[in-house]
Amino acid sequence: MDAGAALRIRGMHGLVCCLIVAAAVTSCGSAADTTTDSSSPAADSRGGAQSPAARALRLPLMQLAPVLATDASGGTVVQVRVRFVASAPTDTAIDPRRLHPSCGATLSDTLVAHRGDAVAGTLLWVEGDVPVLPEPAATERRPTVRLERCHLQPRMQLASPGSTVQLLMADDRSDSLIVVPAAAGARIDTISFVTDGQLVPLARETRPGVIGIHSTMTPWARAYVVIAPTGTTAISDADGRASFAFARGGREATIRAWHPVLGLASATIRPATLQNGSVVTLNFRR
């Protein structure tokens, strides 16, 4: 079955061909330095080149800030807001008539989940020499990605190093998932499913990075599992907001944002000059 032939797309294509990235900081009365970044990831942060599959998924490369082994008391909490400064892209409409009945009568793939100009589902992480404070609650240790109604859910989730990612087939059909591991140079796996209810655990991931997962039969179905120490990463909520807690020490920190459709944005700040509750705004433009 040629799943690609079953697509009928109404919307925007080539959205990531050229991005102008802007970063603005509102510091509640305190001055702060900012930088902008429009670069795209081409080489792994550990020095190795990305695989073609990783480049095809446009997976980001992360050099994470150190984590201070203490509670969050005494830190500076910086709020992050993610915005899309343009008209939002139109969702992709998919004609499922030539696909499996488990896909349902209609399908719509949300390219950018947003509420007004606030962008949800954006991966955020901290780089630099300023330590971050760990979050009180640990991230998922056995994150599960479900292939359900021809979609992979959740689209993006966080997990701690040492976690075991699980893939679950919830549709009554066959499919294969391509798994691009977080570690540079690691083998890319193809996981085959033949029936619903099939659960496949992947190898434990100990090194930070982004695992990319996509379906071969339904190419719009993609998901990402972010392996990182707690406190170094976040995912923007429905209002496009997240937060990081910075410890004392160090000079600069860079907050980076990545969205599978919108690309990259970043802002460099000096947490020592910011008041608690300062807001950093990251703007995606096209």
C-alpha positions in Angstrom: 0.0 0.0 0.0 1.4 3.4 -1.0 0.5 5.6 2.0 2.0 8.6 0.3 -0.6 8.4 -2.5 -3.4 8.6 0.1 -2.4 12.1 1.2 -4.4 15.1 0.3 -2.7 18.2 1.8 -4.3 21.6 2.3 -1.8 23.9 3.9 1.8 25.1 3.8 4.8 23.2 2.5 8.5 24.0 2.9 7.9 26.0 6.0 11.4 25.3 7.4 13.2 26.3 4.2 14.1 29.7 5.7 13.6 30.9 9.3 14.4 34.2 10.8 14.8 33.7 14.5 14.4 36.4 17.1 14.8 36.4 20.8 13.5 39.1 23.2 13.9 39.3 27.0 11.6 41.0 29.4 13.4 41.1 32.7 10.9 42.8 35.1 13.0 46.0 35.2 16.5 44.4 35.0 18.7 44.6 32.0 19.8 41.5 30.2 21.9 40.6 27.3 20.3 38.7 24.4 21.5 37.0 21.2 19.7 35.6 18.2 20.5 32.3 16.5 19.3 31.2 13.1 21.7 28.2 12.7 20.5 24.7 12.0 22.1 21.6 13.5 24.6 20.0 11.2 27.0 18.2 13.5 26.6 16.3 16.7 27.6 18.2 19.9 30.0 15.4 20.8 31.9 15.9 17.5 30.3 13.3 15.3 28.3 13.9 12.2 24.5 13.3 12.2 23.1 10.3 10.3 21.0 11.0 7.2 17.9 9.8 9.1 18.6 12.2 12.0 19.0 15.1 9.5 15.8 14.0 7.7 13.9 14.3 11.1 15.8 17.6 11.8 16.7 16.4 15.3 18.4 19.1 17.4 21.8 18.7 19.1 22.0 19.7 22.7 24.9 20.7 25.0 23.2 20.8 28.3 24.0 23.0 31.2 25.3 21.4 34.4 22.8 20.4 37.1 23.4 21.4 40.7 22.7 18.6 43.1 20.5 20.5 45.5 16.9 21.6 45.9 15.4 24.6 44.1 15.6 26.9 47.1 17.6 30.1 46.5 17.6 29.8 42.7 16.5 32.4 40.2 13.4 31.1 38.3 13.2 32.4 34.7 9.9 32.1 32.8 10.1 31.3 29.1 7.4 32.2 26.6 7.4 30.8 23.0 5.6 32.7 20.3 5.1 32.5 16.5 5.3 35.9 15.0 3.3 35.3 11.8 0.1 33.6 10.7 0.0 30.1 12.0 0.5 27.3 9.4 -2.6 25.4 8.3 -3.0 21.8 9.6 -2.5 19.0 7.2 -5.7 17.2 6.1 -5.3 13.6 5.2 -7.7 11.5 3.1 -7.7 8.1 4.8 -9.8 6.2 2.2 -6.9 4.2 1.0 -5.5 3.6 4.5 -6.6 1.1 7.1 -10.0 1.5 8.7 -8.4 2.0 12.1 -7.3 5.4 10.9 -10.9 6.6 11.1 -13.0 8.5 8.6 -11.0 11.7 8.7 -7.5 12.6 9.7 -5.9 16.0 10.6 -2.3 16.4 11.5 -1.7 19.5 13.7 1.6 21.0 12.4 1.8 23.6 15.2 -0.3 23.4 18.3 -1.0 27.0 19.4 -3.3 29.2 21.3 -3.2 32.6 19.6 0.5 33.3 19.0 1.6 31.0 21.9 3.2 27.8 20.6 2.8 24.6 22.6 4.9 21.4 22.3 8.2 23.2 21.8 11.3 21.6 23.3 13.4 24.0 25.4 16.8 23.4 26.9 19.6 25.3 28.7 23.2 25.5 27.6 26.1 27.4 29.2 28.1 27.5 32.4 25.3 28.6 34.7 24.1 25.5 36.6 20.4 24.7 36.7 18.5 23.3 39.7 16.8 20.0 39.3 13.0 19.8 39.3 11.4 18.2 42.3 9.5 15.7 40.2 11.4 13.1 38.2 10.7 12.8 34.5 9.3 9.6 33.0 11.5 6.4 33.3 9.5 4.2 31.0 8.0 6.6 28.4 5.5 5.0 26.0 4.9 6.1 22.5 1.5 4.8 21.1 0.7 4.3 17.4 -3.0 4.9 17.6 -5.5 5.9 14.9 -2.5 6.4 12.5 -0.9 8.9 14.8 2.1 8.7 17.2 1.2 10.0 20.7 2.4 11.9 22.6 4.2 14.0 20.0 7.0 15.0 22.4 7.9 13.9 26.0 10.7 14.1 28.4 12.6 11.1 30.0 15.5 10.8 32.4 18.8 9.2 31.3 18.6 5.4 31.8 15.0 5.3 30.8 13.6 2.5 28.6 11.4 3.8 25.8 8.4 1.6 24.9 6.6 1.5 21.6 2.9 0.4 21.7 0.8 -0.6 18.7 -2.8 0.4 19.4 -4.2 0.0 15.9 -5.4 -3.3 14.4 -3.0 -3.3 11.5 0.7 -3.8 10.6 3.3 -1.1 10.4 7.0 -0.4 11.0 8.6 2.4 13.1 12.0 3.9 12.3 13.8 4.8 15.6 16.7 7.2 15.4 18.6 6.9 18.7 19.8 9.8 20.8 23.4 8.7 20.8 25.6 9.7 17.9 26.7 6.8 15.7 24.3 4.3 17.3 22.3 2.0 15.1 19.0 3.1 13.6 16.4 0.5 14.4 13.3 -0.6 12.4 10.6 -2.0 14.7 7.9 -4.1 12.9 4.4 -4.5 14.3 1.9 -7.1 13.1 -1.0 -6.8 15.6 -2.6 -4.4 18.0 -1.4 -4.6 21.6 2.2 -5.3 20.7 4.6 -3.6 23.1 8.3 -3.3 22.2 10.8 -1.9 24.7 13.9 -0.2 23.2 17.4 -0.3 24.6 18.0 1.9 27.7 19.1 5.4 26.8 21.9 6.7 29.0 23.2 9.7 27.0 21.2 12.9 26.6 19.7 13.6 23.2 16.5 13.4 21.2 15.1 10.1 20.0 13.2 10.4 16.7 10.4 8.0 15.8 8.4 7.9 12.6 6.1 5.5 10.8 6.9 4.0 7.4 3.2 3.5 6.5 1.9 6.8 7.7 4.8 9.3 7.1 3.1 12.1 9.0 3.2 10.1 12.2 6.2 11.3 14.1 7.2 11.5 17.8 10.2 12.6 19.9 11.5 11.4 23.3 14.0 13.8 24.9 16.5 12.1 27.2 18.0 14.7 29.6 18.6 15.3 33.3 15.7 16.8 35.1 15.8 20.6 35.2 17.7 21.0 31.9 14.8 20.7 29.5 11.1 21.6 29.3 8.2 21.4 26.9 6.1 24.5 26.4 2.5 24.2 27.6 -0.7 25.2 25.8 0.0 28.8 26.6 3.6 28.5 25.2 5.1 28.8 28.7 7.8 26.9 30.6 10.4 27.8 33.3 13.9 27.0 34.4 15.6 27.5 37.8 19.1 28.8 37.7 21.7 28.4 40.6 24.2 31.1 41.5 27.5 31.0 39.7 28.6 31.1 36.0 28.2 34.0 33.6 25.9 33.2 30.8 23.1 30.7 29.9 21.5 30.2 26.5 17.9 29.0 26.3 17.3 27.2 23.1 13.9 26.3 21.5 13.2 23.7 18.9 10.0 22.8 17.1 9.8 20.1 14.5 8.1 22.4 12.0 9.3 25.9 13.1 12.9 25.1 13.6 15.3 26.8 16.1 15.3 29.9 18.3 17.5 31.0 21.2 18.3 33.7 23.7 21.4 34.2 25.8 20.9 35.7 29.2 22.8 36.4 32.4 20.7 35.0 35.2 22.7 36.9 37.9 21.3 40.1 36.5 17.7 38.9 36.3 15.0 39.1 39.0 13.1 36.0 40.1 10.2 35.5 37.7 11.8 37.4 34.7 10.4 36.4 31.3 12.4 35.4 28.3 10.4 35.5 25.0 11.5 33.3 22.1 10.0 34.3 18.7 9.7 32.0 15.7 9.4 33.8 12.4 9.1 32.7 8.8 
